Amino acid sequence: MSPLTSQIGPFAVIYEIWRTSAPARSSAPVPIWILVFGGAWIVMCVSRVVTRLTRAAASPRPSPYPLLADVRSYGYNIMCVRRREERS
């Protein structure tokens, strides 16, 4: 269960106490608008997470070790030059 869904019940009780000005009963009815608000909130949070994940997956990440990448390419170039020299 998500944290939001476990908070709808207490929010419904608080709303019922505010609406009736009476002590809370063992169970309070949950108005439809609270459920709609909770559902809309979940949809908004999920779409935000999906948007962030999509942006992170689509953006090219720089190498965490740029110097290592340069050293590897330098070593590869030296190896290619040596092989050319050996062939000639």
C-alpha positions as CSV (number, residue, x, y, z in Angstrom):
1,M,0.0,0.0,0.0
2,S,1.3,3.4,-0.9
3,P,1.7,6.2,1.8
4,L,-1.1,8.2,0.1
5,T,-3.6,5.4,0.3
6,S,-2.9,4.8,4.0
7,Q,-3.6,8.5,4.6
8,I,-7.0,8.7,3.0
9,G,-8.7,7.0,5.9
10,P,-7.3,9.4,8.6
11,F,-8.1,12.4,6.3
12,A,-11.7,11.1,5.9
13,V,-12.0,10.9,9.7
14,I,-10.6,14.4,10.1
15,Y,-13.0,15.7,7.4
16,E,-16.0,14.0,9.1
17,I,-15.1,15.5,12.5
18,W,-14.8,18.9,10.9
19,R,-18.1,18.5,9.0
20,T,-20.2,17.2,11.9
21,S,-18.4,18.8,14.9
22,A,-18.9,15.5,16.7
23,P,-16.4,12.9,18.1
24,A,-15.2,10.4,15.6
25,R,-16.9,7.0,15.3
26,S,-15.1,3.7,14.7
27,S,-15.6,4.2,11.0
28,A,-16.2,7.3,8.9
29,P,-17.6,7.4,5.4
30,V,-15.1,8.4,2.8
31,P,-16.5,11.0,0.4
32,I,-16.1,10.4,-3.3
33,W,-14.2,13.7,-3.8
34,I,-11.5,12.5,-1.3
35,L,-11.0,9.3,-3.4
36,V,-10.9,11.3,-6.6
37,F,-8.3,13.7,-5.1
38,G,-6.2,10.7,-3.9
39,G,-6.4,9.0,-7.3
40,A,-5.5,12.2,-9.1
41,W,-2.5,12.6,-6.8
42,I,-1.3,9.1,-7.4
43,V,-1.6,9.7,-11.2
44,M,0.3,12.9,-11.0
45,C,3.1,11.3,-8.9
46,V,3.5,8.3,-11.2
47,S,3.5,10.5,-14.3
48,R,6.2,12.7,-12.7
49,V,8.4,9.6,-12.0
50,V,7.9,8.2,-15.5
51,T,8.8,11.6,-17.0
52,R,12.0,11.8,-15.0
53,L,13.0,8.2,-15.9
54,T,12.3,8.8,-19.6
55,R,14.4,12.0,-19.5
56,A,17.2,10.1,-17.7
57,A,17.2,7.2,-20.1
58,A,17.1,9.5,-23.2
59,S,19.9,11.8,-22.2
60,P,23.4,10.7,-23.1
61,R,25.5,10.4,-20.0
62,P,29.1,11.5,-20.0
63,S,31.7,8.9,-19.1
64,P,32.4,8.9,-15.4
65,Y,36.1,8.5,-16.2
66,P,36.9,10.8,-19.1
67,L,40.6,10.5,-18.5
68,L,40.4,6.7,-18.7
69,A,38.6,6.9,-22.0
70,D,41.3,9.2,-23.4
71,V,44.0,6.8,-22.2
72,R,42.3,3.8,-23.8
73,S,41.9,5.6,-27.1
74,Y,45.6,6.7,-26.9
75,G,46.7,3.1,-26.2
76,Y,44.6,1.8,-29.1
77,N,46.1,4.3,-31.4
78,I,49.6,3.3,-30.4
79,M,48.7,-0.4,-30.9
80,C,47.4,0.4,-34.4
81,V,50.6,2.3,-35.3
82,R,52.8,-0.6,-34.1
83,R,50.8,-3.1,-36.1
84,R,51.2,-1.0,-39.2
85,E,54.9,-0.8,-38.6
86,E,55.2,-4.6,-38.1
87,R,53.3,-5.2,-41.4
88,S,55.6,-3.0,-43.4
